[in-house]
Amino acid sequence: MTFSVESKPESVELTFSSTNNERLINLCGVLDENLKQIESAFDVVISRRGAHFVLHGPISQTNLAVRALKKFYEESDNHLGIEQIQLGLVEIRNIASPSTMNSDRDAEKLDSTPLQLITRRGNIQGRTVRQTDYLYQIREHDVTFGIGPAGTGKTYLAVACAVDALERELVGRIILVRPAVEAGERLGFLPGDMVQKVDPYLRPLYDALYDLMGFEKVNRYFEKSTIEIAPLAFMRGRTLNQSFIILDEAQNTTPEQMKMFLTRIGFGSKAVVTGDITQIDLPKHQKSGLVEAGQVLKRVSGIAFTHFKTDDVVRHPLVQRIVDAYEKYASDKEPQ
């Protein structure tokens, strides 16, 4: 691929000299949808005539948009889906932002060959510095905490690591756990038996498994109890050996429940605890077990913490803006 870039006071021009119409179609997307995603992500305006692009906006943002166009043009042998575009934009934002780099070791992780996870999708990897660090932490520690806002991949990447460990026969089963506590509802008011009552609370874990392993394979593993999904209350008294255990929505555990869960871990097991401490649905007087665990266990050898931020959101670009807006609103309300 060859291209030329020309910068002017308020615009940047990019021309792909080895024009390939099919690549250009894949790059731009249907009705220029991919270009609109790039415009929205970097707050720039892109106009195009053939293989010639003109980008208007702050120079720092137009340079990022140019980087995105080059990246996606190189990947445009095939159709570029909206998910691929948005994940690629997250990578570019994070690599370009020094504030997301905690050390030279972080930069090396992004530049080095990513961890290869065996899943049906086959392309699971960290898209940001903290996501990459999270995967390394899970690989290197028996207990890992992933704490941060919605959309940062805490649960999905943990499930991907669990699927990978099962496929490599590093563990014998996967156990996915959630506290059955949600805003505004209690189990007693829901129809059905206990399994039917807790099923809606566990649906996000089902969705991740189906995406990573396929519907039929997941159901076979359920039948053999190779994969088990359970409410946290059902974990008391168990000892879990040779298992990959994930506690999701851990911000809704009490300190007693968190201690109970962490002491279930047996030989040859790994545990990942995920949660968002800004979305606690416990009664106001009740302290979150996830918050307390961060204070109690932060210096315990063998336990790792990854704290995600809005930079790590890998959902629709609006999700990051929504989270930022809520954080700003909360900080503005705090007494000075």
C-alpha positions as CSV (number, residue, x, y, z in Angstrom):
1,M,0.0,0.0,0.0
2,T,1.3,3.5,-0.9
3,F,-0.2,6.8,0.1
4,S,0.6,10.4,0.5
5,V,-0.3,12.8,3.3
6,E,-0.4,16.6,3.1
7,S,-1.1,18.8,6.1
8,K,-2.6,22.3,5.8
9,P,-3.5,24.8,8.6
10,E,-7.0,23.4,9.3
11,S,-7.0,20.1,7.4
12,V,-5.1,17.0,6.4
13,E,-5.3,15.3,3.0
14,L,-4.7,11.6,2.5
15,T,-4.4,9.9,-0.9
16,F,-4.1,6.2,-1.5
17,S,-2.0,6.0,-4.7
18,S,-2.6,2.2,-5.3
19,T,-6.3,2.6,-5.8
20,N,-8.4,-0.6,-5.4
21,N,-12.1,0.1,-5.6
22,E,-13.1,-3.0,-3.6
23,R,-10.8,-1.9,-0.8
24,L,-12.2,1.6,-0.9
25,I,-15.8,0.2,-0.7
26,N,-14.8,-2.0,2.3
27,L,-13.0,0.9,4.0
28,C,-15.8,3.4,3.7
29,G,-18.7,0.9,4.4
30,V,-22.3,1.0,3.3
31,L,-23.4,4.7,2.9
32,D,-20.0,5.7,4.3
33,E,-20.9,4.2,7.7
34,N,-17.3,3.4,8.6
35,L,-16.2,6.9,7.8
36,K,-19.0,8.3,10.0
37,Q,-17.7,6.1,12.9
38,I,-14.2,7.5,12.4
39,E,-15.6,11.1,12.3
40,S,-17.6,10.5,15.5
41,A,-14.6,8.8,17.4
42,F,-12.2,11.7,16.7
43,D,-14.6,14.6,16.2
44,V,-13.4,15.4,12.7
45,V,-15.1,15.8,9.3
46,I,-14.1,13.6,6.4
47,S,-14.8,14.3,2.8
48,R,-13.8,12.0,0.0
49,R,-13.5,11.9,-3.8
50,G,-12.3,8.5,-5.0
51,A,-9.1,7.6,-3.1
52,H,-8.5,11.2,-2.0
53,F,-9.6,12.1,1.6
54,V,-9.7,15.5,3.2
55,L,-10.0,15.6,7.0
56,H,-11.0,18.8,8.9
57,G,-10.5,19.3,12.6
58,P,-7.8,19.8,15.3
59,I,-4.5,18.5,14.0
60,S,-4.1,16.0,16.8
61,Q,-7.4,14.5,16.0
62,T,-7.0,14.5,12.2
63,N,-3.7,12.7,12.6
64,L,-5.4,10.0,14.6
65,A,-8.2,9.8,11.9
66,V,-5.5,9.4,9.2
67,R,-3.9,6.6,11.2
68,A,-7.3,4.9,11.4
69,L,-7.9,5.3,7.6
70,K,-4.5,3.7,6.9
71,K,-5.1,0.9,9.4
72,F,-8.5,0.0,8.0
73,Y,-7.4,0.3,4.4
74,E,-4.7,-2.3,5.1
75,E,-7.4,-4.6,6.6
76,S,-9.9,-4.0,3.8
77,D,-9.3,-7.2,1.8
78,N,-12.7,-8.3,3.3
79,H,-15.8,-6.5,4.6
80,L,-15.1,-4.4,7.7
81,G,-17.9,-4.9,10.2
82,I,-19.0,-2.2,12.6
83,E,-17.5,-4.1,15.5
84,Q,-14.1,-4.4,13.8
85,I,-14.1,-0.7,13.1
86,Q,-15.0,0.3,16.7
87,L,-12.5,-2.1,18.3
88,G,-9.8,-0.7,15.9
89,L,-10.7,2.8,17.0
90,V,-10.3,1.9,20.6
91,E,-6.8,0.5,19.9
92,I,-5.7,3.7,18.1
93,R,-7.0,6.0,20.8
94,N,-5.2,4.0,23.5
95,I,-1.9,3.6,21.7
96,A,-1.9,7.3,21.0
97,S,-2.6,8.4,24.5
98,P,0.4,8.5,26.8
99,S,-1.9,8.8,29.9
100,T,-3.0,5.2,29.4
101,M,0.6,3.9,29.6
102,N,1.7,3.2,33.2
103,S,5.2,2.1,32.2
104,D,7.4,1.0,29.4
105,R,6.3,-2.5,30.2
106,D,2.8,-1.5,29.3
107,A,3.9,-0.2,25.9
108,E,5.9,-3.4,25.3
109,K,2.8,-5.5,25.9
110,L,0.8,-3.7,23.3
111,D,3.6,-3.9,20.7
112,S,4.5,-7.5,21.4
113,T,2.6,-10.5,20.1
114,P,-0.7,-10.7,22.0
115,L,-1.7,-13.6,24.2
116,Q,-3.4,-16.2,21.9
117,L,-6.7,-17.4,23.4
118,I,-8.3,-20.5,22.0
119,T,-12.0,-19.7,21.4
120,R,-14.4,-20.1,18.5
121,R,-13.9,-16.4,17.5
122,G,-10.1,-16.9,17.5
123,N,-9.3,-13.2,17.6
124,I,-9.7,-12.4,21.3
125,Q,-7.0,-10.1,22.6
126,G,-6.6,-7.0,24.7
127,R,-7.5,-3.9,22.8
128,T,-6.2,-1.4,25.4
129,V,-3.2,-1.3,27.7
130,R,-5.3,-2.2,30.7
131,Q,-7.1,-5.0,28.9
132,T,-3.8,-6.5,27.8
133,D,-2.5,-6.2,31.4
134,Y,-5.7,-7.8,32.7
135,L,-5.0,-10.9,30.4
136,Y,-1.5,-11.1,31.7
137,Q,-2.6,-10.8,35.3
138,I,-5.1,-13.6,34.8
139,R,-2.5,-15.8,33.3
140,E,0.1,-15.1,36.0
141,H,-2.1,-15.1,39.2
142,D,-4.5,-17.4,40.8
143,V,-6.8,-14.6,41.9
144,T,-7.4,-11.5,39.7
145,F,-9.8,-8.6,40.3
146,G,-11.1,-6.6,37.3
147,I,-12.8,-3.4,38.5
148,G,-14.2,-0.7,36.3
149,P,-17.1,0.8,34.4
150,A,-19.5,-1.0,32.0
151,G,-18.2,-1.9,28.5
152,T,-14.5,-2.4,29.5
153,G,-14.5,-6.1,28.7
154,K,-14.0,-7.3,32.4
155,T,-16.5,-10.2,32.2
156,Y,-16.0,-11.0,28.5
157,L,-12.3,-11.3,28.7
158,A,-12.5,-13.3,31.9
159,V,-14.9,-15.8,30.2
160,A,-12.5,-15.9,27.2
161,C,-9.6,-16.8,29.5
162,A,-11.8,-19.5,31.1
163,V,-12.7,-21.0,27.7
164,D,-9.1,-21.0,26.7
165,A,-8.0,-22.7,29.9
166,L,-10.7,-25.4,29.4
167,E,-9.7,-26.0,25.8
168,R,-6.1,-26.3,26.8
169,E,-7.1,-28.8,29.5
170,L,-5.5,-26.5,32.2
171,V,-8.8,-26.8,34.2
172,G,-11.5,-29.4,34.2
173,R,-14.5,-27.1,34.4
174,I,-15.7,-23.5,34.3
175,I,-17.9,-22.1,37.1
176,L,-19.6,-18.8,36.6
177,V,-21.1,-17.1,39.6
178,R,-23.2,-14.0,40.2
179,P,-24.9,-12.6,43.3
180,A,-28.7,-12.6,42.6
181,V,-29.2,-8.9,43.5
182,E,-30.4,-6.3,41.1
183,A,-31.9,-2.8,41.3
184,G,-35.5,-2.7,42.3
185,E,-36.3,-6.4,42.3
186,R,-35.9,-9.4,44.6
187,L,-36.1,-13.0,43.7
188,G,-39.3,-13.7,45.8
189,F,-41.3,-11.5,43.5
190,L,-40.3,-13.3,40.3
191,P,-42.3,-16.2,38.9
192,G,-41.0,-19.8,38.7
193,D,-38.7,-22.1,40.6
194,M,-35.3,-21.1,41.8
195,V,-33.5,-21.9,38.5
196,Q,-36.0,-19.8,36.6
197,K,-35.7,-17.0,39.1
198,V,-31.9,-16.7,38.8
199,D,-31.6,-17.3,35.1
200,P,-32.2,-13.7,34.0
201,Y,-29.4,-12.5,36.3
202,L,-27.0,-14.9,34.7
203,R,-27.9,-14.2,31.1
204,P,-24.8,-12.0,30.3
205,L,-22.6,-15.0,31.2
206,Y,-24.6,-17.3,28.8
207,D,-24.3,-14.7,26.1
208,A,-20.5,-14.6,26.4
209,L,-20.2,-18.4,26.4
210,Y,-22.4,-18.8,23.3
211,D,-20.3,-16.2,21.5
212,L,-17.0,-17.8,22.4
213,M,-17.9,-21.5,22.1
214,G,-21.1,-21.8,20.1
215,F,-24.6,-22.8,21.2
216,E,-24.3,-26.6,20.8
217,K,-20.9,-27.0,22.5
218,V,-22.0,-24.9,25.5
219,N,-25.1,-26.9,25.9
220,R,-23.1,-30.2,25.8
221,Y,-20.8,-28.8,28.5
222,F,-23.8,-27.8,30.6
223,E,-25.2,-31.4,30.3
224,K,-21.9,-32.8,31.5
225,S,-21.5,-30.2,34.2
226,T,-18.2,-29.1,32.6
227,I,-19.7,-25.6,32.7
228,E,-21.8,-24.6,35.7
229,I,-23.6,-21.3,36.4
230,A,-24.7,-20.7,39.9
231,P,-25.9,-18.0,42.2
232,L,-23.4,-16.9,44.8
233,A,-25.6,-18.2,47.6
234,F,-25.2,-21.8,46.3
235,M,-21.4,-21.7,46.8
236,R,-21.3,-22.0,50.5
237,G,-19.6,-25.2,51.8
238,R,-18.0,-26.1,48.4
239,T,-14.4,-26.5,47.6
240,L,-13.6,-26.0,43.9
241,N,-10.5,-27.9,42.5
242,Q,-9.2,-27.7,39.0
243,S,-11.7,-25.1,38.1
244,F,-11.8,-21.6,36.5
245,I,-14.2,-19.6,38.6
246,I,-15.6,-16.2,37.7
247,L,-17.5,-14.0,40.1
248,D,-19.4,-11.4,38.1
249,E,-21.1,-8.3,39.4
250,A,-19.1,-8.6,42.5
251,Q,-19.9,-5.1,43.7
252,N,-23.2,-6.6,44.8
253,T,-21.6,-9.0,47.3
254,T,-21.4,-8.3,51.0
255,P,-18.0,-8.6,52.7
256,E,-19.1,-11.9,54.2
257,Q,-20.1,-13.3,50.8
258,M,-16.8,-12.1,49.2
259,K,-14.8,-13.9,51.9
260,M,-16.9,-17.0,51.5
261,F,-16.4,-17.0,47.7
262,L,-12.6,-16.5,47.9
263,T,-12.2,-19.3,50.4
264,R,-13.9,-21.8,48.0
265,I,-10.8,-21.9,45.8
266,G,-9.1,-25.3,45.7
267,F,-6.0,-26.8,44.2
268,G,-5.3,-26.1,40.5
269,S,-8.0,-23.4,40.3
270,K,-8.1,-19.8,39.1
271,A,-10.6,-17.2,40.2
272,V,-11.5,-13.9,38.5
273,V,-13.6,-11.3,40.3
274,T,-15.3,-8.6,38.2
275,G,-17.4,-5.6,39.1
276,D,-18.2,-1.9,38.9
277,I,-18.1,-0.1,42.2
278,T,-20.1,2.8,40.7
279,Q,-23.2,0.5,40.2
280,I,-23.7,-1.0,43.6
281,D,-27.3,-2.2,44.2
282,L,-27.0,-3.2,47.8
283,P,-29.0,-1.4,50.5
284,K,-27.3,2.0,51.3
285,H,-26.2,0.9,54.7
286,Q,-24.5,-2.3,53.4
287,K,-20.8,-2.1,52.4
288,S,-19.8,-3.8,49.2
289,G,-17.6,-6.8,49.5
290,L,-15.7,-5.8,46.3
291,V,-14.8,-2.4,47.8
292,E,-13.6,-4.0,51.0
293,A,-11.6,-6.7,49.2
294,G,-9.7,-3.9,47.4
295,Q,-8.7,-2.6,50.7
296,V,-8.0,-5.9,52.5
297,L,-6.2,-7.8,49.7
298,K,-4.2,-5.1,47.8
299,R,-0.9,-6.3,49.3
300,V,-1.6,-10.0,49.4
301,S,0.9,-12.0,47.2
302,G,-0.7,-14.0,44.4
303,I,-3.6,-11.6,44.0
304,A,-3.7,-9.0,41.2
305,F,-5.9,-6.0,40.6
306,T,-6.7,-4.3,37.3
307,H,-8.6,-1.0,37.5
308,F,-10.3,-0.1,34.2
309,K,-11.2,3.4,33.2
310,T,-13.4,4.9,30.5
311,D,-10.4,4.8,28.1
312,D,-11.0,1.0,28.1
313,V,-14.6,1.0,27.0
314,V,-14.9,-1.1,23.8
315,R,-18.7,-0.8,23.2
316,H,-20.4,1.8,21.0
317,P,-18.4,5.1,21.2
318,L,-21.4,6.7,23.0
319,V,-20.9,4.3,26.0
320,Q,-17.6,6.0,26.8
321,R,-19.2,9.4,26.6
322,I,-22.1,8.3,28.8
323,V,-19.7,6.9,31.5
324,D,-17.6,10.1,31.3
325,A,-20.7,12.3,31.7
326,Y,-22.0,10.4,34.7
327,E,-18.5,10.5,36.4
328,K,-18.3,14.3,35.8
329,Y,-21.8,14.8,37.1
330,A,-21.0,12.7,40.3
331,S,-17.8,14.7,40.9
332,D,-19.6,18.0,40.4
333,K,-22.1,17.0,43.0
334,E,-19.5,16.2,45.6
335,P,-19.1,18.9,48.3
336,Q,-16.0,20.9,47.9
